[in-house]
């Protein structure tokens, strides 16, 4: 039993680390085809990471140790999250007991804080502007994330995402309940923001409209490769929560070695999510930078409505 749990844990971690760039590559390729372009290969993120690892790393003179070691710390935080939430395995694995929904939200917030701290430590003006924009928006996005997870815990009576997944599988009607619909809308909007899928219009220099890209503006070489890899992992983790806890909780196995079937099941789920994201991203008109605040305010409102309906239905 212990060996089986260890195999499941390693499989889930490798799924996040190795497949996260693939999902980003499929999304970029599909988006290009929808826009009648040839587009990059679905393996392009792997090529980019390999190329950056071989390149020389340039450290800004004004930066310190925070700038140099933050990418490794962020990668480690997302690695820990990959061992907590149901990404591939529907039953708890090693380290699952180390955090719950709220703990996972705090870890996501910690990774964002470290990323902004490293951008500040770079001493670059564009990076500092990116931090200012991120901090202006993140209080709503993190509030939405915590509120949604808090309301989910009220609905199921637990903070465990695994219990929530099992509850939704056993009570299929709950997926179409009003409180769950509001939670899904809130988290889906948050997913689009956190993964940079909201098209933003910026007048003048492109640097003035950057949010997440501005935070890694000064990174190069191996540090940039790790930062990009961490971003892919973040997208994979948030997307897996959206699929397994909110949209499509069914289809995962854990009996014996049946968990090996979870790989094609999750690939199919991700193809579905990528298709939805591409449709939204290519049909949504570009927003002015300040309109992102309105977008996140709507997501936060959905999360508050979810919390209210969760209380009413208790």
C-alpha positions in Angstrom: 0.0 0.0 0.0 2.8 2.4 0.9 4.6 1.5 -2.3 1.4 2.1 -4.3 0.9 5.5 -2.7 4.5 6.4 -3.5 4.0 5.5 -7.1 0.9 7.6 -7.3 2.7 10.5 -5.7 5.6 10.4 -8.1 3.2 10.0 -11.1 1.2 13.0 -10.1 4.3 15.2 -9.6 5.9 14.1 -12.9 2.6 14.8 -14.6 2.7 18.4 -13.5 6.4 19.0 -14.1 6.6 17.2 -17.5 3.2 17.8 -19.0 2.7 21.4 -18.0 4.8 22.8 -20.9 2.9 20.5 -23.3 -0.5 22.0 -22.4 1.0 25.5 -23.0 2.3 24.3 -26.4 -1.0 22.8 -27.4 -2.8 26.0 -26.5 -0.5 28.2 -28.4 -0.6 25.9 -31.5 -4.4 25.7 -31.4 -4.8 29.5 -31.0 -2.6 30.1 -34.0 -4.6 27.7 -36.1 -7.9 29.4 -35.1 -6.2 32.7 -36.2 -5.2 31.1 -39.6 -1.5 31.0 -38.7 0.8 28.1 -38.8 1.8 28.6 -35.2 4.6 27.0 -33.2 5.0 23.3 -32.5 3.3 21.9 -29.5 6.7 21.0 -28.2 8.0 24.6 -28.5 7.9 25.3 -24.7 10.3 22.4 -24.2 12.6 23.8 -26.9 12.5 27.2 -25.3 13.3 25.8 -21.8 16.2 23.7 -23.2 17.6 26.7 -25.2 17.4 29.1 -22.2 19.1 26.5 -19.9 22.1 26.5 -22.3 22.3 30.3 -22.5 24.4 32.5 -20.2 22.6 33.9 -17.1 23.0 37.7 -16.7 22.5 39.1 -13.2 21.7 42.8 -12.9 24.3 44.7 -10.9 21.6 46.3 -8.6 20.0 42.9 -7.7 20.7 40.7 -4.7 20.2 37.2 -3.5 16.4 37.4 -3.7 16.6 37.9 -7.4 18.9 35.0 -7.9 17.2 32.4 -5.8 13.5 33.3 -6.2 12.9 31.2 -9.3 14.1 28.1 -7.5 11.9 28.9 -4.5 8.8 29.5 -6.7 9.4 26.2 -8.5 9.6 24.5 -5.1 6.3 26.1 -4.0 4.5 24.9 -7.1 6.1 21.5 -6.6 4.6 21.3 -3.1 1.2 22.3 -4.4 1.4 19.5 -7.0 1.6 17.1 -4.1 -1.4 18.6 -2.3 -4.3 19.1 -4.8 -6.0 16.4 -7.0 -4.1 17.0 -10.2 -4.0 13.4 -11.5 -4.8 11.1 -8.5 -8.3 11.4 -7.0 -7.2 10.0 -3.6 -4.7 11.6 -1.1 -1.0 11.1 -1.8 2.0 11.9 0.3 2.1 15.5 1.6 -1.6 15.9 1.1 -2.2 16.3 4.8 0.3 19.2 4.9 -2.3 21.7 3.5 -5.9 22.0 2.5 -7.9 24.4 0.2 -6.9 27.4 2.3 -3.3 26.2 2.5 -3.1 25.8 -1.2 -4.5 29.3 -1.7 -1.9 30.7 0.7 0.9 28.8 -1.2 -0.3 30.3 -4.5 -0.2 33.8 -2.9 3.2 33.1 -1.4 4.6 32.3 -4.9 3.1 35.5 -6.3 4.6 37.5 -3.4 8.1 36.0 -4.0 7.8 36.7 -7.7 7.0 40.4 -7.0 9.7 40.6 -4.4 12.3 39.3 -6.9 11.1 41.8 -9.5 11.5 44.6 -7.0 15.0 43.3 -6.2 16.0 43.5 -9.9 16.1 47.3 -9.8 14.5 47.6 -13.3 11.9 50.3 -13.7 9.7 48.2 -16.0 9.7 45.3 -13.5 8.8 47.7 -10.7 5.9 49.0 -12.8 4.8 45.3 -13.3 4.8 44.8 -9.6 2.7 47.9 -9.1 0.1 46.6 -11.6 0.2 43.1 -10.2 -0.4 44.4 -6.6 -3.3 46.6 -7.9 -5.1 43.6 -9.3 -4.0 40.8 -6.9 -6.0 41.9 -3.9 -9.1 41.0 -5.9 -7.8 37.8 -7.4 -6.5 36.4 -4.2 -9.7 37.5 -2.4 -11.6 35.6 -5.1 -9.4 32.5 -4.7 -9.8 32.4 -0.9 -13.5 33.1 -0.9 -14.2 30.4 -3.5 -12.2 27.8 -1.5 -13.9 28.9 1.7 -17.3 28.5 0.2 -16.5 25.1 -1.2 -15.4 24.0 2.3 -18.9 25.1 3.6 -20.6 23.2 0.8 -18.8 19.9 1.6 -18.1 20.4 5.3 -14.3 20.0 4.8 -11.3 21.9 3.4 -9.9 18.9 1.6 -10.1 19.2 -2.3 -10.1 15.3 -2.5 -13.3 15.1 -0.4 -14.8 17.8 -2.5 -14.0 15.8 -5.6 -15.6 12.7 -4.2 -18.6 14.6 -3.0 -19.3 16.0 -6.5 -18.9 12.6 -8.0 -21.3 11.0 -5.6 -23.8 13.9 -5.8 -23.9 14.7 -9.5 -26.8 17.1 -9.1 -24.6 19.4 -7.1 -22.6 20.3 -10.2 -25.6 22.1 -11.7 -26.6 23.7 -8.4 -26.7 27.5 -8.3 -23.9 27.8 -5.7 -21.6 25.5 -7.7 -22.3 27.4 -10.9 -21.3 30.7 -9.3 -18.1 29.1 -7.9 -17.2 27.6 -11.3 -17.7 31.0 -13.0 -15.6 32.8 -10.4 -12.7 30.3 -10.5 -12.8 30.1 -14.4 -12.5 33.9 -14.6 -9.7 33.7 -12.0 -7.9 31.0 -14.1 -8.0 33.2 -17.2 -6.5 36.1 -15.3 -3.8 34.2 -13.4 -2.6 32.5 -16.6 -2.5 35.7 -18.6 -5.3 34.7 -21.0 -7.1 38.0 -20.9 -6.1 40.0 -24.0 -4.9 43.4 -22.9 -4.6 46.5 -25.1 -1.7 48.9 -24.3 -1.0 52.1 -26.1 2.6 53.0 -26.8 5.3 50.7 -25.5 4.3 47.1 -25.0 6.2 47.1 -21.7 3.7 49.5 -20.3 0.9 46.9 -20.6 2.8 44.0 -19.2 1.7 42.4 -16.0 3.2 38.9 -15.5 5.9 39.4 -18.2 7.1 42.5 -16.4 7.9 40.6 -13.3 10.5 38.4 -15.2 11.7 41.2 -17.5 15.3 41.1 -16.1 15.7 37.3 -16.0 17.7 35.4 -18.6 19.3 32.1 -19.2 18.7 29.3 -16.6 16.7 31.6 -14.3 14.3 32.6 -17.0 13.9 28.9 -18.0 12.9 28.0 -14.4 10.6 31.0 -14.3 8.8 30.0 -17.5 8.6 26.4 -16.3 7.1 27.6 -13.0 4.5 29.6 -15.0 3.6 26.5 -17.0 3.2 24.5 -13.7 1.0 27.2 -12.2 -1.3 27.0 -15.3 -1.4 23.2 -15.0 -2.2 23.3 -11.3 -5.0 25.9 -11.6 -6.4 24.3 -14.6 -6.4 20.9 -12.9 -8.3 22.3 -9.9 -10.8 23.9 -12.3 -11.3 20.6 -14.1 -11.3 18.1 -11.2 -13.0 20.2 -8.5 -15.4 22.4 -10.5 -16.0 21.5 -14.1 -15.4 17.7 -14.7 -14.8 15.9 -11.4 -15.5 12.5 -13.0 -13.2 10.0 -14.8 -10.2 9.6 -12.4 -9.3 6.2 -10.9 -7.2 5.1 -8.0 -7.8 1.3 -7.5 -4.6 -0.7 -8.0 -2.7 0.4 -11.0 -5.8 1.9 -12.7 -4.4 5.3 -11.9 -2.3 4.8 -15.1 -5.6 5.4 -17.0 -5.7 8.9 -15.4 -3.0 10.1 -17.8 -5.2 9.8 -21.0 -8.3 11.0 -19.0 -6.5 14.2 -17.9 -5.1 14.7 -21.4 -8.7 14.6 -22.7 -9.9 17.0 -20.0 -7.1 19.4 -20.8 -7.9 19.3 -24.5 -11.5 20.3 -23.6 -10.2 23.1 -21.3 -7.7 24.4 -23.9 -10.5 24.5 -26.5 -12.7 26.5 -24.3 -9.8 28.9 -23.4 -8.9 29.4 -27.1 -12.5 30.2 -27.9 -12.7 32.7 -25.1 -9.3 34.2 -25.8 -9.9 34.7 -29.5 -13.5 36.1 -29.2 -13.0 38.3 -26.2 -12.2 41.9 -27.2 -9.0 43.5 -25.9 -9.5 45.2 -22.6 -7.9 48.4 -21.4 -5.5 47.8 -18.6 -7.6 49.5 -16.0 -10.6 47.3 -17.1 -9.0 44.2 -15.6 -10.0 45.6 -12.2 -13.7 45.5 -13.4 -13.2 42.0 -14.7 -11.8 40.8 -11.3 -14.5 42.6 -9.4 -17.1 40.6 -11.3 -15.2 37.4 -10.5 -15.1 38.4 -6.8 -18.8 39.1 -6.9 -19.5 35.6 -8.2 -17.4 34.2 -5.4 -19.4 36.2 -2.8 -22.7 35.1 -4.4 -21.4 31.5 -4.1 -20.6 32.1 -0.5 -24.1 33.5 0.1 -25.9 30.6 -1.7 -23.7 28.1 0.2 -24.9 29.5 3.5 -28.5 29.6 2.4 -28.5 26.0 1.2 -26.9 24.7 4.4 
